[in-house]
Amino acid sequence: MLLLKETPPRQPLPPTRLVVPAGESRAIDVKAGQILRIEAREDGATAMLFAFDRAQPDIFMSVHHTRVFSNSYVLQAGMRIVSNRRRALMVLGKDSVGTHDLLMPASTTDWLAANGYAGQTGCVESVSAVIQEQGLTPPRLPDPINLFMHVDLDQQGRIIPLPSRTRAGDFIACRVVADMVFVVSACCTGVPGNDRPGALEVATAEELNAL
């Protein structure tokens, strides 16, 4: 039920697939009605996910509004991921891991270097470069949805990093309900237990069984 859709007013599109190398970021255009699938190709991989509207630069995927809209900081099947206008962008349908983060900001190169990750490019710098290459002009870089990141909150509200549960082949699949450019980053997070960059595979199709 979660991956059902209304028939979009366009011709079906062929499946697409791209690899995001460890430590890098890539962009992919996804149309309303398509499935977006993001898969870990290596154990421990984490995917930082952003999305932007090409036609309206001031509209982007907002993890803050998603938390408020869903009254939850836990990403789970059936949850709507929304824009900064609180409009649904996609619905999480399939999830083989069940550990994702909606709280942590994207890493920066300076922060990584100061915390023992010298030589690693931060997610902010990597994604910002991709945004520029794509000709996108968002008013700011929003916080990401951190797919496959394993953290928790203790009773005092402190964020507790936990060892990654992600294994190669784990994936999430969402039904996209608005035309968006998605940027997926495989950069170092700097979050203990989730700090080993791993390659990712990003794919789109009209139906999940085509992937």
C-alpha angles and dihedrals in degrees: 000000000000094000097046116119145186113253105265119231093246142072117277113268126223118251116268130200135185137173123229107207118222110274095020141088134225138188130223131182114228126188127217110274096029127117117241113203124187118189133185110233093188135040112268096017118155126199122207107203128203131167134195137185111237093201096047112034093192092063118084141148109280122202089188094056090043091057092048094042092051096033087227140099091202119088110220142161114292093024118137116227108210142195129244085269089058092246119139115257099173144346124231107235110161127029125170096182111037095202115107135139131232097174113056121089124229117274123250127212092242093049092049092050091050091051101050102276100108115171095027120120113230122239091239094057094041095048092043089057091051091048090053092048089052092052092241119151109192115172089241142348107267124213114271134239102246106218118201092009113137115212135135140193123242125215091273092055096252118146111242118197113220132191113279116259094194119122129184108279096032112131150168125219125198135184106232114217101182133045105260144158109236121203116199120193128197094184125135112281098199088222110131113247090018100054104101110100114227134182120262135201120218120194139172132199141152091249134022093238089063091066 
